[in-house]
């Protein structure tokens, strides 16, 4: 069954930043075994969790179709089987900076408390166009213009798609956290209020968390649809594109803030094209199935970005930008969330850019199903092993 959400890998353009990164936790966090003053608050939250908290978290992720959080994956070392070129990237340094100086207790809090999921789930479930709490604040004008343009570009019904942001400072809003705990995790009101207060205390007491504004809490962007889901709760959630403040910060860190957000938008909207055109079904299974849909979204995004009737961006700048975040890589070849290696993604984007340039100066836009058929024919070549 297809997942409702396609996470963007943190970096980018294409974007999926499938942050299955390659930095060991110890290196990334510079964790210390010596407790700090702020660890007093950090030590209280876990006593308020139900015994089956891990099962509840897994059930919530499965229900929403999200799977593992990219920020959590960024804390793990991914083993490189060696068949493909994949390795440490500049993003490792960025992640190191976000987590620098955290103690072991604080790292444990990030892994186990749920705070790396709460901003994502809150924006997904409760975000509405009428609520300013979910308005874009970073590059708002640019992203809104790109959203308008991409909806005009592709031949699908996109009138019902909402564009929202997720902000990490919601972790200090005990009312919002409590609401999420009750609706999604089954907490009682009293237990939810107590845990929300404990979470807010930790977030406020650890300087590196910056009141929830540390980008680690929102290092993500994704597309969502609940259409066709048997769960009425999931089906009731509007179609969405959600951008985290953290991914915008990551793009800026890597020097691609000018083009990166727009290319990420093109990729994520490509997933909505897949939803509307029923392009998730294929004979492939497991990691190969996810890789196919993610590479296809890369292609949709690049074609829109380069095409003269799309964003008409400079091809070299788009590909250089994509290379930056594609180099984040995805070495999890056996993981169901595998998005494709950097080389596979770059081959896909180059192919799509060439297709867009062939239509210049003002050529027609290929129908989405025609474009998808061309991609399917090209896919075996795009995913060929580097060592072959």
N, C-alpha and C positions, 0 to 999 in steps of 0.2 A: 504494500500500500504506500502510496506516495506520502511524503511528509508535507505538512502544510507550510512549514517555514523553511526557507533557505537562508542560512546565516552567511553573512559576508565576512568573510574573513577579515579580520581587521584590517587589513590594509588595503584595502583597496580597491582599486579599480577593478575590477573584474571580478572581481573583486572580491572575491570572496576571500576574505582573509581567513581562511580557515585557519585559525590560529592554532594549528597544532604545531607549536613551535619547537625549537630545539634547544632551549636553555634549561639546564638542570635547576631544580628549585633552589638548591643551596646557593648556586652561583647567582641566580636571578634576584634573590632576596637579601643576600648577605645576612641571613638570619642569625640572630644571636641567641645563645642559650641563657643569657642573663636577663631575668625579667626587668622590665622598666616600670616606672610609676603608672603609665597608661595600661599596663597589663593587669592592674587591679580590676578595671572595668572589663578587660578582655576575658578575664577568668570567670565571669558570672553568667554569661549568656548561655553556655552549653547546659547548665543545670535546668534551664527553662524549656529545653527541647523535649518532645515526646520520644519515647524509646524507639519508635519506628520512624524517626525523622528521615533516615536515609531512604527508606522505602517510599515515604511521602514525596520526597524530592524526585525520585525516579519516576513515580507515578505522574507527578505534575509535568515533568519534561515530556514523558510519553504522551500525555493527554494533549499537550500543546503542539506536539510534533517537532520540538526543537532539538532534542538530543543534548549532547554535552555543550557547555558554554565555552565559547572561544577563549575567553579570558582564563578560564580554568585550564584549558588545554595549553595555553601559553605558558603555564607554570610547569609543564611536564616536558621531559626530554622524549623526543620521538626517535625511535630507532630507525636508522637508514639501512635498508637491506642491501644497498649498493648497486641495484640494477639501474637506478636513475640518478641523475645529478641533483643533489639536494643537500643543503647544509646550512650552517649558521648565517644569519643575515643582519643587516643594520637594525632590523626590528628588535633583535635580541637586546641591543643596547638601549633601545627605547623602553622595553619591558623592565630591564634592569633598573633604569632610572625611576620608573613608577613604583618599584618595590624596594628601593634601596633603603637599607637600615631597619627593615621590619624584623621584629623578634620572632622566634618560633611560635609563640602564642598568637601573635598577630597574623602570621601566615596561616596557622590552623584556623583562625577565625574566617579568613577569606575562603578557605577550602570548604569548610563544613557548615558555616552559619546560614548560607543561602544568599548572602548579600550580593554576590556576583550575578545572581538571577533576578533579584527583586526589581531593579529598575526596568529590566527587559519585560518581565511579566506584567508589571504595573502598566507600562505604556501599551502593551499589546491588549490587555483585557479592558482597561479603563479609559484609555486615550480616546478622546472624541474631539472633533473639530471645534466644538463649542467650549472646550475647556482650555484656557490659556496655559495650564500647567504642562501641556504637551506641545506647545509651540516650539518651532525651531528658533534657536537663538544664535547659532553659529552659521555663518554664510546663508542666512535665511533667504535673502532675496535671490541669490544665485541658485539655490536648490529649488525654490518655488518656480523660478523661470524654467529650469531644466525639467521639472515635473510637468509643467504645462506643455513644453516642447515634445517630450517623449510620449505623452498621451496623444498628441496630434500625429506623431510619426507612425506609430504602429496601428494596424487595422483591427484592433480589438475594442470591445466595449470596456472602457476604463473609467467611466463616469462615477463609479462607486468606490474607487480606491482613495483612501485617506493617507495623508502624509503627516507623520508625527515625529517628535523627538523623544528620546529618553534622557533624563537628567539624574545624575547620581545623588543630588541633594534631596531627592525624595526619601532617602534613607533616614533623614532627620525628621521626616513628617510621620509621627507615630500613628496618626489616623490612617494614612494611606498604607503604611506597612501592615497595620492591624487588619485593615479591610482585605488586603491581599492574602494574608495568612488564613483568614476565615473562609474566603471564597474559594481559594485554590488548594489550600493545604488542610482544611478541615479543623482548624483550631476553634476552640470556644472563644467567645468574645473576651472573657477575662484572661485566658491564656495568651491570646493574640496581643492584647494590650500590654501585658507584662513583657512578652518577648520583643515587641516593637520598641518598648522603652529601653530594654537592654541593648538592642542593636543600635539605637540612636546614641546611647551613652558611649559605646565603643567608637562609633564613627566620629563622635565629637571629641573624644579624648586622645585619639592617635593623630598626631600632626600630619603624618604622611597620607592619611586618608582625606585630609583637606575638606572635612565636612561633607564627604561624598563626592567631591568634585575631582578627586583623583581619576584620571581617565580609565583606570583598570575596571571601574564599575560599569562603564558604558562603552567598552571597546568592541562595538558591534554595529551592524546594520543588517536589515533583513526584510524580506517580502513575506507576506502572510495572506492566505485565504482559508476560510472555513467552509467554503462551498462544497457541498456533497458529503460533509462529515456526518456520521450517524449520531455523534454526541451533540445534542441540541445547544449546549453551552458553547461549544467550539463553533458550531454553525452560526451562532448569533453574533459572533465577532465580525465587524466589518473588514473588508479587504484593506490591507495596509502596506505601506512602506514606512519603516521606522529607522531613524538614524540616531546613533548614540553620540553624545558629545565627545566621547573618548576616541571614536574612530576619526572624527574631524581633527582632533589634536594629533593623532598618529600621522595622518596625511600631512599635516603642517610640519611635524618633526622631520619627515622624510623629504621635505621640499617639494611636495606635489599638491599643495593646497589649491593651486589655481585650476588644475584639471581633475585631480583625483576625485573630489566629491561628485562631480558631474558624471564621471565614468562609473563610479560606484552606483549612482542612480540608474544609469543605463543598464548595468548588470542586474540590479535588483528588479527593475521593471521587466527585464527579460524573463524573470521567473513568472511574472504575472501574464506575460504572453504565453508562456508554457501552460499556466493554469487554464487560461481561456481557450487555448487551442488543443488542450488535452495531449500535451507532448511529453508527459512524464512516463507513460506506458512504453515499455520496450522489452525485448527478450532478455536484456541484461539484468543481473541481480547484484546485490551487495555493493561493494565499493565501485565496481565498474558501472553500475546503474547511476550512482550519485555523480561519478566523474563525468558521465555523459551529459547529465542535465546541467552540471555546473559549467562545463566547457561550452555548452550551447548558450548558456546565459552570458558567458564571456563574449561569445560571438555576437549575440544580439546587442550587447552593450557597446562593443567596438564599432559595429556597423552603424549604429545610431550616432555615436560620437564623431565618426569621420565623415559620414555621408553629407553631401552639400545641402541636403534638405533636412538634415538632423541638426547636430551642433556645429558641423563644419569645422571641427577642430583640426589643427595641424597634425598630420599623421605621425610624424616623428615624435612630436611632443606626447601624443596619446600613447604610442608604443613605449616610449621611454618611461612615461609615468606608470604604465601597467607593469613594465619590467621591475620597477622599484618595489611594487607590492607583491608581484608574483614571486619575487625572489624570497618572500617569506616562506614560500614553499609549502609543500604538503607531502610529507614523507610517510604518512600513515596509509600505506598501500593496502593494508588489510582491514582498515577501519571503514565501516559503512558510511562515514562522512567524508571519505576521500574526495578531494576536489580536482585532482590532477596536479602533476608536478609543474614547477615553473616553466620548464621547456615546453611541456604540452600546452600550457595556457598561452605561452607566447606564440607558439605556432598557430594556435586557434585565433588569437587576436590579429596576427599578421594576415592570415587568410581572410578574415572578415574585413580588415582595412582595405586589402587589395580589391575585394568585391565592391566595397563602397566607392573606392576611387575610380573603378571602371565605369561607374554611372555618372561621373563628372562630365560637364560642369553642372548641369541641372537635370540629371537623368531621373528615371522613375525609382520609387522605393519598392523593393521586392515585397510582395505579400509575405506575411509572416510564415505561412505554411510552405511557401516556395523556398524561402530562406532556410527553414528547418530541414527541408528535404535535401538541399544542397549540403548542409552541414552533416547530415546523416551519411551521405555518400563520402564525405571527406574524413569522417571520424576515424576510421582505421589508420589512416596515414598520420593523423594528429596525435594519436596515442601510442605510436610505435616507440618501443624502448630506445633510450639514447644509445645504449650499448650495441644495438642491432646493426 
